[in-house]
Amino acid sequence: MIVTAPGSLGDVNPMLAIARELQRGGERVVFLTSERYLPLAQRAGLEVKSLVSEEQFQRMTRHPQIWHPRHGARLLFREAVEHFLEAHYDWLEAECDPGQTVLISHVLDFAGRIYRDRYPQTPFVSVLPAPALLRSQASPPRLSRHVWERSIPRWMIPTLYRLADLWVDRVGAAAINGLRKRIGLPPVSRLLDRWWWSPDLVLGLFPDWYSIASEDRWPELELIGFPLADSADVVAPHIAQQLTDLLGTFSGDKPLVFAPGTAHEQAGKFLEAAAAVCQELNLPGLLLSPNAKQHPSRLPPRVVTAEYLPFSRLLPHAAAIIHHGGVGTTSQALRAGVPQVVVPMAFDQFDNAERVAKLKCGSWLPMTKHSPARLAAHVRNLPRTALDCALVAKRMAEQPPACELAVEKIRQMLAQR
């Protein structure tokens, strides 16, 4: 089986968890991911291959427009189809056995989707981390900070989806159809309508109550719940020790955790504001960024920094988390019963932010509007969410293990084929 995980650590962790569960079940698994995450997968005992070089990864994450709501999506899509598509497809041609190899792919793996069209006998599983990419007329996703987005009449939603398809086709269809022509396949259009989803099985890594309206789902979509996977057992040894040491520095006090995202290379101002919030509220704080250059040079008392810490072990000791809105961070906070302030920038983050607010587990404001005063005001209001956070945490504790369910769904699909 080949499991493909492009993207940031929030994309990699759930795919890695599924790959590990498959391997525990006796499958041979090859894990494809960015070069920077290969050591993590190797510590998990997986066979690995680099999908994205460190140079390419840094070029994307350091691009000044990567976190723009519109330009960021275009940049990410172009990178996925222009720089990785052909090399990835050619590797699949060389390594796969049609009808025997099983492809389990993150939604940004367009090469795997084309391979499935070329060899329909090959089982193909699409993995969707968050519901923001599911199309719904009854409950469309939140994709921006603009208030008017929620006043759009529902009858206009299909037209807007078609306009979005025209834009996406203009950005990526040439590269995709160029490859399809080379291997003898007809062109495709409306790439994000239904084409990019597997006709065999689509795994939604979120529960029913976090998804779109049931009437807008299709039969191939299976919702398995949040994986709640952060690879805490295979992080580098110094990270586990650092977590123990940092929690000791707070002497039992619960810190505010500020997490702008593992791939956010323009988070310096946000972290400066985070330090100011802790000072204003006289609360301990923990500022996270894998790029230590973004950490503030001066910190108030009881405010510390770290490059990365696994949330499954950190958040039970936190007073609240102020974060970018990635679905992995969001779900870990929901499980821990920790109030959230979501500060979204692009991609699925606005949709996750709105879902947190609807669950009454926190509030949100756009990253472009954040300031120490605004962040502090949101943090002050978080205690009123405590009861709802506890109720959602209880609900999540009752869900079956998502990765085990994912493997079960994959095996059921293979049996039916």
C-alpha positions in Angstrom: 0.0 0.0 0.0 1.2 3.5 -0.8 0.1 6.3 1.6 0.7 9.8 0.3 0.9 12.8 2.6 1.8 16.2 1.1 1.4 19.4 3.1 2.3 20.5 6.6 2.5 18.4 9.8 -1.2 18.8 10.3 -1.7 17.0 7.0 1.0 14.4 7.6 0.1 13.3 11.2 -3.3 11.7 10.3 -2.0 10.0 7.2 0.9 8.7 9.2 -1.5 7.3 11.8 -3.5 5.5 9.1 -0.3 4.1 7.6 0.9 2.8 11.0 -2.5 1.2 11.6 -2.3 -0.6 8.2 1.2 -1.7 9.0 0.1 -3.1 12.4 -2.4 -5.1 10.5 0.3 -6.8 8.4 0.3 -4.6 5.3 3.5 -3.4 3.6 3.2 0.3 3.5 5.4 2.9 1.7 4.9 6.4 3.1 5.4 9.4 0.7 5.8 12.8 2.4 7.9 15.9 2.5 11.6 15.5 3.2 11.4 17.3 6.5 8.9 14.7 7.9 10.8 11.6 6.7 12.6 11.1 10.1 9.2 11.1 11.9 7.9 8.3 9.6 11.1 6.4 9.9 10.9 6.5 13.7 7.4 5.0 13.2 9.0 2.1 11.4 7.7 2.9 7.9 9.4 2.6 4.5 9.5 6.1 3.2 10.1 8.2 0.1 10.5 11.9 -0.3 7.7 13.6 -2.1 8.7 17.2 -1.6 12.3 18.4 -1.1 13.1 20.7 1.8 14.0 23.4 -0.7 10.6 23.1 -2.3 8.8 23.0 1.0 10.5 26.2 2.2 9.8 27.9 -1.1 6.1 27.4 -0.6 5.9 28.2 3.1 8.0 31.3 2.9 6.2 32.7 -0.1 4.6 36.0 1.1 1.2 35.1 -0.3 0.9 31.5 1.0 -1.5 32.6 3.7 -3.6 34.9 1.6 -7.2 33.4 1.4 -7.3 33.5 -2.4 -3.7 33.7 -3.6 -2.5 31.1 -1.1 -4.9 28.5 -2.6 -3.7 29.3 -6.1 -0.1 29.0 -5.1 -0.6 25.7 -3.3 -2.6 24.3 -6.1 0.0 25.3 -8.7 2.8 23.8 -6.6 0.9 20.5 -6.3 0.2 20.2 -10.1 3.2 21.9 -11.7 6.2 20.8 -9.5 5.3 17.4 -8.2 2.7 15.9 -10.6 4.7 14.3 -13.4 7.6 13.1 -11.2 5.2 11.6 -8.7 3.1 9.9 -11.5 6.2 8.5 -13.2 7.3 7.0 -9.8 3.8 5.4 -9.4 4.2 3.9 -12.9 7.5 2.4 -12.0 6.6 1.1 -8.5 2.9 0.1 -8.6 1.3 -3.1 -9.6 -2.1 -2.2 -11.1 -4.8 -4.1 -9.3 -2.5 -5.1 -6.5 -1.2 -1.8 -5.1 -3.6 0.2 -3.1 -3.3 4.0 -3.2 -4.4 5.9 -0.1 -3.9 9.6 -0.8 -4.4 13.0 0.7 -6.7 15.1 -1.5 -3.8 17.1 -2.9 -2.4 13.9 -4.5 -3.5 14.5 -8.1 -0.9 12.0 -9.5 -2.6 9.1 -7.6 -6.0 10.2 -9.0 -4.7 10.2 -12.5 -3.2 6.8 -12.0 -6.6 5.5 -10.9 -8.1 6.7 -14.2 -5.3 5.1 -16.1 -5.6 1.8 -14.2 -9.2 1.5 -13.0 -8.5 -1.9 -11.4 -6.3 -0.1 -8.8 -8.1 0.6 -5.5 -7.9 4.3 -4.6 -8.8 6.0 -1.4 -9.1 9.8 -1.1 -8.5 11.1 2.4 -10.1 14.5 3.3 -8.8 16.1 6.6 -11.6 18.7 7.0 -15.1 19.3 5.6 -14.3 22.7 4.1 -13.6 21.1 0.7 -17.0 19.3 0.6 -19.6 21.1 -1.5 -22.9 21.7 0.1 -25.8 23.8 -0.8 -27.5 23.4 2.5 -24.4 24.1 4.6 -21.6 25.6 2.5 -18.2 26.1 4.0 -16.9 29.4 5.4 -14.0 30.4 3.2 -13.2 34.0 4.2 -13.5 36.6 7.0 -16.2 38.6 5.1 -19.6 38.9 6.8 -21.4 39.0 3.5 -20.4 35.5 2.8 -23.1 34.2 5.1 -25.8 36.3 3.4 -25.4 34.7 0.0 -28.7 33.1 -1.0 -28.6 29.3 -1.1 -29.9 29.2 -4.7 -26.7 31.0 -5.8 -24.3 28.4 -4.2 -24.2 26.0 -7.3 -23.4 28.9 -9.5 -20.5 30.0 -7.2 -19.2 26.5 -7.3 -19.2 26.5 -11.0 -17.3 29.9 -11.1 -14.8 28.4 -8.7 -14.3 25.5 -11.0 -13.6 27.8 -13.9 -10.9 29.5 -11.8 -9.4 26.2 -10.6 -9.4 24.8 -14.2 -7.5 27.8 -15.4 -4.9 27.4 -12.7 -4.3 23.6 -12.8 -6.1 21.9 -15.7 -3.4 22.5 -18.2 -0.8 20.5 -16.3 -3.2 17.8 -15.3 -4.6 17.4 -18.8 -1.1 17.6 -20.3 -0.1 14.5 -18.3 -3.4 12.8 -19.1 -2.8 13.4 -22.8 0.7 12.0 -22.5 -0.6 8.7 -21.1 -3.6 8.4 -23.4 -6.4 9.7 -21.2 -9.1 12.2 -22.2 -9.1 15.7 -20.6 -11.1 16.5 -17.5 -12.7 19.7 -16.3 -14.3 21.0 -13.1 -11.4 19.3 -11.3 -12.7 20.1 -7.8 -16.4 19.2 -8.4 -16.2 15.4 -8.2 -13.2 14.4 -10.3 -10.6 14.6 -7.6 -12.5 12.4 -5.2 -12.0 8.7 -5.5 -14.8 6.7 -7.1 -14.0 3.9 -4.7 -13.8 5.4 -1.2 -13.5 8.9 0.4 -12.5 9.0 4.1 -13.6 12.1 5.9 -11.4 12.6 9.0 -14.1 14.2 11.1 -17.3 13.1 12.8 -20.9 13.5 11.5 -21.6 16.5 13.7 -18.6 18.4 12.3 -19.6 17.7 8.6 -21.8 19.2 6.0 -25.6 18.5 5.8 -26.3 14.8 5.3 -28.4 15.4 2.1 -25.3 16.8 0.4 -23.0 13.8 1.0 -22.5 11.0 -1.6 -22.3 7.3 -1.1 -18.5 6.9 -1.4 -18.0 9.3 1.6 -17.4 7.7 4.9 -17.0 9.8 8.0 -14.7 8.1 10.6 -14.2 10.9 13.2 -11.1 12.9 14.2 -7.9 10.8 14.1 -6.5 12.9 17.0 -3.0 11.9 15.8 0.1 13.9 16.5 2.7 11.2 16.5 3.5 11.9 20.1 5.1 8.5 20.7 7.6 9.0 17.8 8.7 12.6 18.2 12.4 13.3 18.6 13.4 12.4 22.2 14.4 16.0 23.0 10.9 17.2 22.3 9.3 14.8 24.8 11.9 16.0 27.4 11.3 19.6 26.6 7.6 19.2 27.2 8.2 17.8 30.7 10.7 20.6 31.5 8.4 23.4 30.2 5.4 22.2 32.2 7.5 22.2 35.3 8.4 25.8 34.8 4.7 26.8 35.2 4.5 25.3 38.7 1.0 23.9 38.2 -0.4 27.0 36.5 -2.0 26.4 33.2 -0.5 28.6 30.4 -2.1 30.2 27.4 -0.8 28.3 24.3 -0.2 30.3 21.1 0.2 28.2 18.0 0.2 29.9 14.6 0.9 26.6 12.7 3.9 24.5 11.9 4.2 25.8 8.4 3.6 29.5 9.2 6.8 31.4 8.4 5.3 34.9 8.8 4.1 34.6 12.4 6.5 37.0 14.1 4.0 39.8 14.7 1.4 37.3 16.0 3.9 35.9 18.5 4.9 39.4 19.6 1.2 40.1 20.2 0.9 36.8 22.1 3.6 37.9 24.5 1.9 41.2 25.0 -1.4 39.4 25.8 0.3 37.3 28.5 1.8 40.4 30.0 -1.4 42.4 30.0 -3.4 39.5 31.5 -0.6 38.5 33.9 -0.9 34.9 32.7 1.8 32.3 31.8 2.2 31.6 28.1 3.8 29.2 25.7 4.6 30.4 22.2 5.1 27.8 19.6 6.9 28.1 16.2 9.3 25.7 14.5 11.2 28.7 13.2 13.0 30.0 16.3 13.8 33.3 14.5 10.1 34.2 14.8 10.2 34.0 18.6 10.1 37.4 20.4 13.5 38.6 21.5 12.1 39.8 24.8 9.6 37.8 26.8 7.5 38.7 29.9 7.9 36.7 33.1 6.4 33.2 32.9 6.3 33.2 29.1 8.4 30.7 27.3 8.9 29.5 23.7 9.3 26.1 22.0 9.6 25.0 18.4 7.1 22.1 18.6 5.2 20.1 21.2 2.6 17.3 20.7 -0.8 18.7 21.6 -2.2 15.5 22.9 0.2 15.8 25.8 0.3 19.6 26.1 -3.3 20.7 25.9 -4.6 18.9 29.0 -2.2 21.2 30.9 -3.3 24.4 29.1 -5.8 27.1 30.1 -6.6 27.9 26.5 -5.2 27.8 23.0 -5.0 30.6 20.5 -4.2 29.1 17.1 -4.5 29.3 13.3 -7.5 27.0 12.8 -5.9 23.9 11.4 -8.3 20.9 11.9 -5.7 18.9 13.8 -5.1 21.6 16.4 -8.9 22.3 16.5 -9.8 18.7 17.1 -7.1 18.2 19.8 -8.4 21.3 21.6 -12.0 19.9 21.4 -10.8 16.6 22.9 -8.9 18.3 25.7 -11.9 20.5 26.5 -9.7 23.5 26.1 -11.3 26.9 25.1 -10.1 28.2 21.8 -9.5 31.5 20.0 -9.1 30.8 16.3 -7.1 33.3 14.2 -7.6 32.0 10.7 -5.7 33.0 7.5 -6.6 30.7 4.6 -7.6 27.3 3.3 -10.0 25.4 5.7 -9.2 27.6 8.7 -12.2 30.0 8.4 -14.5 27.1 8.3 -13.0 25.4 11.3 -13.1 28.7 13.2 -16.8 29.1 12.5 -17.5 25.5 13.6 -15.7 26.1 16.9 -17.9 29.2 17.5 -21.0 27.3 16.6 -20.0 24.6 19.1 -19.6 27.4 21.7 -16.1 26.2 22.4 -14.4 29.5 21.6 -14.4 32.5 19.3 -12.5 33.8 16.3 -11.1 36.8 14.6 -9.1 37.0 11.3 -5.3 37.0 11.6 -5.4 40.2 9.5 -7.4 41.9 12.3 -5.5 40.6 15.4 -3.9 42.9 17.9 -2.9 42.5 21.6 -6.0 44.3 22.7 -8.3 42.2 20.5 -6.7 38.9 21.4 -6.8 39.8 25.1 -10.6 40.6 24.8 -11.3 37.2 23.3 -9.2 35.4 25.9 -11.1 37.2 28.7 -14.4 35.9 27.3 -13.2 32.2 27.1 -14.3 31.1 30.7 -17.9 31.3 29.6 -17.3 28.5 27.1 -16.1 26.0 29.8 -19.3 24.0 30.0 -19.7 23.6 26.3 -16.0 22.6 25.9 -16.6 19.9 28.5 -19.7 18.6 26.8 -17.9 18.3 23.4 -14.9 16.7 25.1 -17.2 14.1 26.6 -18.8 13.5 23.2 -15.4 13.0 21.6 -14.3 10.5 24.3 -17.2 8.3 23.2 -16.1 8.1 19.5 -14.5 4.8 18.3 -10.8 5.0 17.3 -10.8 6.7 13.9 -7.7 5.1 12.4 -9.0 1.6 13.2 -12.3 2.6 11.6 -10.4 3.9 8.5 -8.6 0.6 8.1 -11.9 -1.3 8.5 -13.5 0.9 5.8 -10.5 0.3 3.5 -10.8 -3.4 3.9 -14.5 -3.4 3.3 -13.9 -1.5 0.1 -11.3 -4.0 -1.0 -13.6 -6.9 -0.3 -16.3 -5.4 -2.4 -14.0 -4.9 -5.3 
